[in-house]
């Protein structure tokens, strides 16, 4: 295990939740650092048990009360979705001493199944938090840094601007903590192993998928459609599967935090706006691996360059908000005539329009979509940003700022 620990933005939130709730449930994709974070903050004060191990799962299923007696609180129970039958018995123990906080810290990597079980058994008793792969502010060592439209951003934004080549190397490598802590690891081999492990553990656990090769084809087909309006019927037809099958597979990916489904914003129901969602992967390294990209220059200049950069911009905003335990309200805006804004972030009662542009030379024309959006929403629109991979930070007019990706 690497000795280097990267401080996470979620750390103070997690510690506060353990002081205020009888239980805390920490979810997120595999390898996002859940166990490492809990071990860092709570072990050895807390007992620890991993429910990934078959013999531990059997013990928990066979005699849940006896198992919990052996792991009396305070305790960390890792990958609780492998023993969901424990949750009613955890509830029983919590109810016996509701005043005691931080009794159980639970982790899980299957959002859909776990959230349903937690709602049934631990409603009102547990704080539900999420940990995604590393954000840029975490890797830079400033995990609590604000976003550009938030108070205090200018005073803290003094870090050097990364060169585009380094940015794209980072996109291909991805943001999983293990790769960040071990810079000599081969990212291609790591992501290949991650996808295979994910398929075996999570996909088969949630859905009885007989043909894993076909599901892998679905993953790759979805990757090359990242950031596009998702026509699921067309995708299913191209793969030769039923639309309902594609929907089920999509739900598996969302439930295991492999993708983010971004939905359109439409306040004016009378206007013709696109209502089809977009899909993004939750790690650019996974996205590049599935798309078969291994060279930074090829990734940047190839047909998926814009989609990869757009994904990176979304993920930086999403991870920053999620790691504060906020519920991110992020949408896109697009009219039937083609006017669009990549992302709208709801903040302080306003909508922050953000465009992700692949060109490192920002120009006022890049803010065209933001201006169209302002024409529709008026006072609801906040300051706009055009995020790019270059080093120029400059005004583009009409309260729109060109912002280097490294400043996000």
C-alpha positions as CSV (number, residue, x, y, z in Angstrom):
1,X,0.0,0.0,0.0
2,X,1.4,3.4,-0.9
3,X,2.6,5.5,2.0
4,X,1.4,8.8,0.5
5,X,-2.1,9.9,1.5
6,X,-3.9,12.6,-0.5
7,X,-6.2,14.7,1.7
8,X,-9.8,14.6,0.5
9,X,-12.3,17.4,0.4
10,X,-14.8,15.1,2.1
11,X,-12.7,14.6,5.2
12,X,-14.2,17.4,7.4
13,X,-17.7,16.5,6.2
14,X,-17.2,12.8,7.1
15,X,-15.8,13.6,10.5
16,X,-18.7,15.9,11.3
17,X,-21.2,13.3,10.1
18,X,-19.7,10.7,12.4
19,X,-20.1,13.1,15.3
20,X,-23.8,13.9,14.4
21,X,-25.3,10.6,13.2
22,X,-25.4,7.1,14.7
23,X,-24.2,5.7,11.3
24,X,-22.6,7.0,8.2
25,X,-22.8,5.3,4.8
26,X,-20.0,6.2,2.3
27,X,-20.7,5.2,-1.3
28,X,-18.8,5.7,-4.5
29,X,-17.1,3.7,-7.3
30,X,-14.6,1.0,-6.6
31,X,-11.1,2.3,-5.9
32,X,-12.2,5.8,-5.3
33,X,-10.5,5.8,-1.9
34,X,-13.4,5.0,0.5
35,X,-11.5,2.4,2.6
36,X,-8.3,4.4,2.6
37,X,-10.1,7.5,3.9
38,X,-11.9,5.7,6.7
39,X,-8.8,3.9,7.8
40,X,-6.9,7.1,7.8
41,X,-9.5,8.9,9.9
42,X,-11.0,6.3,12.2
43,X,-8.7,3.2,12.6
44,X,-7.5,2.0,15.2
45,X,-10.3,3.6,17.2
46,X,-12.8,1.7,15.1
47,X,-12.9,-2.1,14.5
48,X,-12.8,-3.0,10.9
49,X,-14.3,-5.8,8.8
50,X,-14.4,-6.3,5.0
51,X,-17.5,-7.9,3.6
52,X,-15.7,-8.6,0.3
53,X,-14.2,-11.8,1.9
54,X,-16.4,-14.9,1.3
55,X,-16.0,-16.3,4.8
56,X,-16.8,-12.9,6.4
57,X,-20.0,-12.7,4.2
58,X,-21.0,-16.2,5.2
59,X,-20.6,-15.4,8.9
60,X,-22.6,-12.2,8.5
61,X,-25.4,-14.0,6.7
62,X,-25.5,-17.0,9.0
63,X,-25.5,-15.2,12.3
64,X,-26.0,-11.5,11.9
65,X,-26.4,-10.7,15.6
66,X,-23.4,-12.8,16.5
67,X,-21.4,-11.1,13.7
68,X,-22.3,-7.6,15.0
69,X,-21.5,-8.7,18.5
70,X,-18.0,-9.5,17.3
71,X,-17.8,-6.2,15.6
72,X,-19.4,-4.0,18.3
73,X,-19.4,-0.3,17.7
74,X,-17.6,1.8,16.8
75,X,-16.9,-0.3,13.7
76,X,-16.2,0.1,10.0
77,X,-18.0,-2.4,7.8
78,X,-16.6,-2.3,4.3
79,X,-18.6,-3.1,1.1
80,X,-21.9,-3.5,3.0
81,X,-23.8,-4.3,-0.2
82,X,-22.3,-7.8,0.0
83,X,-24.3,-8.4,3.2
84,X,-27.5,-6.3,2.9
85,X,-29.2,-8.6,5.4
86,X,-27.1,-7.0,8.1
87,X,-28.8,-3.6,7.8
88,X,-32.0,-4.5,9.8
89,X,-29.8,-5.8,12.6
90,X,-27.6,-2.7,12.5
91,X,-30.8,-0.7,12.8
92,X,-31.7,-2.8,15.9
93,X,-28.4,-1.9,17.5
94,X,-28.7,1.7,16.6
95,X,-32.2,2.0,18.1
96,X,-31.0,0.5,21.3
97,X,-28.7,3.5,21.8
98,X,-29.9,6.3,19.5
99,X,-27.9,9.0,21.5
100,X,-24.6,7.4,20.7
101,X,-23.1,8.9,17.5
102,X,-20.7,7.3,15.0
103,X,-21.5,3.7,15.9
104,X,-21.1,2.3,12.4
105,X,-19.3,3.5,9.3
106,X,-20.5,1.6,6.2
107,X,-19.1,1.7,2.7
108,X,-20.6,0.5,-0.6
109,X,-20.0,0.7,-4.3
110,X,-23.5,0.0,-5.6
111,X,-25.7,3.1,-5.3
112,X,-29.1,1.8,-6.4
113,X,-29.2,-1.3,-4.2
114,X,-27.5,0.3,-1.2
115,X,-29.6,3.5,-1.3
116,X,-32.8,1.4,-1.4
117,X,-31.7,-0.8,1.6
118,X,-30.5,2.2,3.6
119,X,-33.8,4.0,3.0
120,X,-35.7,1.0,4.2
121,X,-33.5,0.2,7.3
122,X,-31.5,3.3,8.3
123,X,-33.7,6.2,7.4
124,X,-33.1,9.1,9.9
125,X,-30.2,7.2,11.4
126,X,-27.5,7.5,8.8
127,X,-25.8,10.2,6.8
128,X,-25.3,9.2,3.2
129,X,-22.1,10.6,1.6
130,X,-20.3,9.9,-1.7
131,X,-16.7,9.8,-2.6
132,X,-15.7,10.0,-6.3
133,X,-12.1,9.8,-7.7
134,X,-9.8,12.7,-7.0
135,X,-10.6,16.3,-8.0
136,X,-7.9,18.6,-9.3
137,X,-8.0,20.7,-6.1
138,X,-7.3,17.5,-4.1
139,X,-4.3,16.5,-6.3
140,X,-3.0,20.1,-6.0
141,X,-3.1,19.9,-2.2
142,X,-5.9,22.5,-1.7
143,X,-9.0,20.3,-1.2
144,X,-11.2,23.1,0.1
145,X,-10.6,25.5,-2.7
146,X,-13.8,27.3,-3.9
147,X,-15.1,27.2,-7.5
148,X,-14.6,30.2,-9.7
149,X,-18.0,31.8,-9.1
150,X,-17.7,31.4,-5.3
151,X,-16.4,33.8,-2.7
152,X,-12.7,33.7,-2.1
153,X,-11.8,32.0,-5.4
154,X,-9.5,34.8,-6.7
155,X,-7.4,34.9,-3.5
156,X,-6.7,31.2,-3.6
157,X,-6.2,30.7,-7.3
158,X,-2.4,31.3,-7.5
159,X,-1.3,27.9,-8.6
160,X,0.8,27.7,-11.8
161,X,-1.1,26.9,-15.0
162,X,-0.5,23.4,-16.4
163,X,0.7,23.0,-20.0
164,X,-1.9,21.3,-22.3
165,X,0.4,18.3,-22.8
166,X,0.4,17.7,-19.0
167,X,-3.3,18.2,-18.8
168,X,-3.9,15.5,-21.5
169,X,-1.6,13.1,-19.8
170,X,-3.7,13.5,-16.7
171,X,-6.9,12.9,-18.7
172,X,-5.5,9.6,-20.0
173,X,-4.3,8.6,-16.6
174,X,-7.5,9.4,-14.8
175,X,-8.1,10.4,-11.2
176,X,-8.2,7.2,-9.2
177,X,-6.1,7.7,-6.0
178,X,-4.0,4.6,-6.6
179,X,-2.7,5.9,-9.9
180,X,-2.1,9.3,-8.3
181,X,-0.2,7.8,-5.4
182,X,1.9,5.5,-7.6
183,X,3.0,7.6,-10.6
184,X,5.1,4.6,-12.0
185,X,2.0,2.5,-12.5
186,X,1.0,1.8,-16.1
187,X,-2.4,3.5,-16.5
188,X,-3.4,1.3,-19.5
189,X,-2.9,-1.9,-17.6
190,X,-4.6,-0.4,-14.5
191,X,-7.7,0.6,-16.3
192,X,-7.9,-2.7,-18.2
193,X,-7.8,-4.6,-14.9
194,X,-10.3,-2.1,-13.4
195,X,-12.9,-2.7,-16.1
196,X,-12.4,-6.5,-16.0
197,X,-12.8,-6.5,-12.2
198,X,-15.7,-4.2,-12.3
199,X,-17.5,-6.5,-14.8
200,X,-17.0,-9.6,-12.7
201,X,-17.8,-8.1,-9.3
202,X,-20.5,-5.5,-9.9
203,X,-22.2,-6.3,-13.2
204,X,-22.8,-9.9,-12.4
205,X,-23.8,-9.0,-8.9
206,X,-26.6,-6.6,-10.1
207,X,-27.7,-8.2,-13.4
208,X,-27.5,-11.7,-14.8
209,X,-25.6,-10.7,-17.9
210,X,-24.7,-13.8,-19.8
211,X,-22.6,-12.3,-22.5
212,X,-19.9,-10.1,-21.0
213,X,-18.3,-9.5,-24.4
214,X,-21.5,-7.9,-25.6
215,X,-21.7,-5.8,-22.5
216,X,-18.1,-4.7,-23.1
217,X,-19.1,-3.7,-26.6
218,X,-21.9,-1.6,-25.0
219,X,-19.4,0.1,-22.7
220,X,-17.2,1.0,-25.7
221,X,-20.1,2.2,-27.8
222,X,-21.3,4.4,-24.9
223,X,-17.8,5.8,-24.5
224,X,-17.6,7.1,-28.0
225,X,-21.0,8.7,-27.5
226,X,-19.8,10.5,-24.3
227,X,-21.1,14.1,-24.1
228,X,-23.6,13.5,-27.0
229,X,-27.4,13.4,-26.8
230,X,-28.1,9.7,-26.0
231,X,-30.3,7.9,-28.4
232,X,-30.6,4.6,-26.6
233,X,-32.8,2.9,-29.2
234,X,-30.2,3.7,-31.9
235,X,-27.4,2.4,-29.7
236,X,-29.3,-0.8,-28.9
237,X,-30.0,-1.3,-32.6
238,X,-26.3,-0.8,-33.5
239,X,-25.4,-3.5,-31.0
240,X,-28.2,-5.9,-31.9
241,X,-29.8,-5.9,-28.4
242,X,-33.2,-4.9,-27.2
243,X,-33.7,-1.3,-26.0
244,X,-34.9,-2.5,-22.6
245,X,-31.6,-4.5,-22.3
246,X,-29.6,-1.3,-23.1
247,X,-31.7,0.6,-20.5
248,X,-31.0,-2.1,-17.9
249,X,-27.2,-2.0,-18.6
250,X,-27.3,1.8,-18.4
251,X,-28.9,1.6,-15.0
252,X,-26.2,-0.8,-13.9
253,X,-23.5,1.7,-14.9
254,X,-25.3,4.5,-13.1
255,X,-25.8,2.4,-10.0
256,X,-22.1,1.6,-9.7
257,X,-21.0,5.2,-10.3
258,X,-19.4,4.5,-13.7
259,X,-21.5,7.1,-15.5
260,X,-23.2,10.4,-14.8
261,X,-26.5,11.1,-16.6
262,X,-26.9,14.8,-17.3
263,X,-30.4,16.0,-18.0
264,X,-31.5,19.2,-19.8
265,X,-32.6,22.3,-18.1
266,X,-35.9,23.8,-19.3
267,X,-37.7,26.4,-17.3
268,X,-39.9,27.6,-20.1
269,X,-42.1,24.7,-21.0
270,X,-43.5,26.6,-23.9
271,X,-40.2,26.8,-25.7
272,X,-38.9,24.0,-27.9
273,X,-36.0,22.6,-26.0
274,X,-34.2,19.3,-26.3
275,X,-35.2,16.8,-23.6
276,X,-32.9,13.9,-24.3
277,X,-30.1,13.4,-21.7
278,X,-26.4,13.1,-22.1
279,X,-24.1,10.5,-20.6
280,X,-20.6,11.1,-19.2
281,X,-18.1,8.6,-17.6
282,X,-17.0,9.4,-14.1
283,X,-13.4,9.1,-14.9
284,X,-11.6,10.4,-18.0
285,X,-9.0,7.6,-17.8
286,X,-11.8,5.0,-18.0
287,X,-13.3,6.9,-20.9
288,X,-10.0,7.0,-22.8
289,X,-9.3,3.4,-22.1
290,X,-12.7,2.3,-23.4
291,X,-12.3,4.5,-26.5
292,X,-8.9,2.8,-27.2
293,X,-6.9,6.0,-26.6
294,X,-3.3,5.7,-25.2
295,X,-1.5,8.8,-26.6
296,X,-2.2,12.3,-25.2
297,X,-1.6,14.0,-28.6
298,X,-3.9,11.6,-30.4
299,X,-6.6,12.0,-27.7
300,X,-6.4,15.8,-27.9
301,X,-6.5,16.1,-31.6
302,X,-8.7,13.1,-32.4
303,X,-12.5,13.1,-32.9
304,X,-13.1,12.5,-29.1
305,X,-11.0,15.4,-28.0
306,X,-13.9,17.7,-27.3
307,X,-15.9,15.0,-25.5
308,X,-13.0,14.1,-23.2
309,X,-12.3,17.8,-22.3
310,X,-16.0,18.4,-21.7
311,X,-16.1,15.3,-19.5
312,X,-13.1,16.6,-17.5
313,X,-14.8,20.0,-16.9
314,X,-18.0,18.4,-15.7
315,X,-16.2,16.0,-13.4
316,X,-14.2,18.8,-11.8
317,X,-17.4,20.7,-10.9
318,X,-19.3,17.5,-9.9
319,X,-16.5,16.1,-7.6
320,X,-16.0,19.5,-5.9
321,X,-19.7,19.7,-5.0
322,X,-20.2,16.0,-4.1
323,X,-17.2,16.0,-1.8
324,X,-18.8,18.8,0.1
325,X,-21.9,16.6,0.6
326,X,-23.9,19.0,-1.6
327,X,-26.5,17.7,-4.1
328,X,-25.1,19.0,-7.4
329,X,-27.7,20.6,-9.6
330,X,-26.0,20.5,-13.0
331,X,-27.8,20.5,-16.4
332,X,-27.2,21.4,-20.0
333,X,-29.2,23.7,-22.1
334,X,-30.0,23.2,-25.8
335,X,-32.8,24.4,-28.0
336,X,-34.3,22.6,-31.0
337,X,-32.6,25.2,-33.3
338,X,-29.1,24.2,-32.0
339,X,-28.3,26.9,-29.4
340,X,-26.6,25.3,-26.4
341,X,-24.6,25.6,-23.3
342,X,-22.6,22.7,-22.1
343,X,-23.3,23.0,-18.4
344,X,-25.6,25.0,-16.1
345,X,-24.7,24.9,-12.4
346,X,-27.3,26.1,-9.9
347,X,-25.6,28.2,-7.3
348,X,-27.1,30.8,-4.9
349,X,-30.3,31.0,-6.8
350,X,-28.7,31.6,-10.1
351,X,-27.6,29.5,-13.1
352,X,-23.9,29.6,-13.9
353,X,-23.4,28.9,-17.7
354,X,-20.2,27.1,-18.6
355,X,-18.8,26.2,-22.0
356,X,-15.9,23.7,-22.4
357,X,-13.9,24.5,-25.5
358,X,-11.0,22.5,-26.9
359,X,-9.2,25.4,-28.4
360,X,-6.4,26.9,-26.2
361,X,-7.0,30.3,-27.8
362,X,-10.3,31.7,-26.4
363,X,-12.3,34.1,-28.5
364,X,-15.6,36.0,-27.9
365,X,-17.4,33.8,-30.4
366,X,-16.9,30.9,-28.0
367,X,-19.4,32.5,-25.7
368,X,-22.2,32.6,-28.3
369,X,-24.2,29.9,-26.5
370,X,-23.9,31.7,-23.2
371,X,-25.3,34.9,-24.8
372,X,-28.2,33.0,-26.3
373,X,-29.0,31.4,-22.9
374,X,-28.9,34.9,-21.2
375,X,-31.3,36.1,-23.8
376,X,-33.8,33.5,-22.6
377,X,-33.1,33.4,-18.9
378,X,-32.1,37.0,-18.2
379,X,-31.7,37.8,-14.5
380,X,-31.5,34.1,-13.6
381,X,-28.2,33.7,-15.3
382,X,-25.0,34.3,-13.3
383,X,-21.5,35.0,-14.6
384,X,-20.4,32.8,-17.5
385,X,-17.2,30.9,-18.1
386,X,-15.5,29.5,-21.2
387,X,-13.1,26.8,-19.9
388,X,-10.2,25.9,-22.2
389,X,-6.9,23.9,-22.0
390,X,-4.6,27.0,-22.5
391,X,-3.2,29.5,-20.1
392,X,-5.2,32.7,-20.9
393,X,-7.5,34.1,-18.3
394,X,-9.3,37.1,-19.9
395,X,-12.8,38.7,-20.3
396,X,-14.9,37.8,-23.3
397,X,-17.5,40.5,-22.8
398,X,-21.0,40.4,-21.3
399,X,-19.8,39.0,-17.9
400,X,-18.1,36.0,-19.5
401,X,-14.6,35.0,-18.6
402,X,-12.2,32.7,-20.4
403,X,-10.7,30.4,-17.8
404,X,-7.8,27.9,-18.0
405,X,-8.9,24.3,-17.0
406,X,-6.2,24.3,-14.3
407,X,-8.0,27.3,-12.6
408,X,-11.3,25.3,-12.4
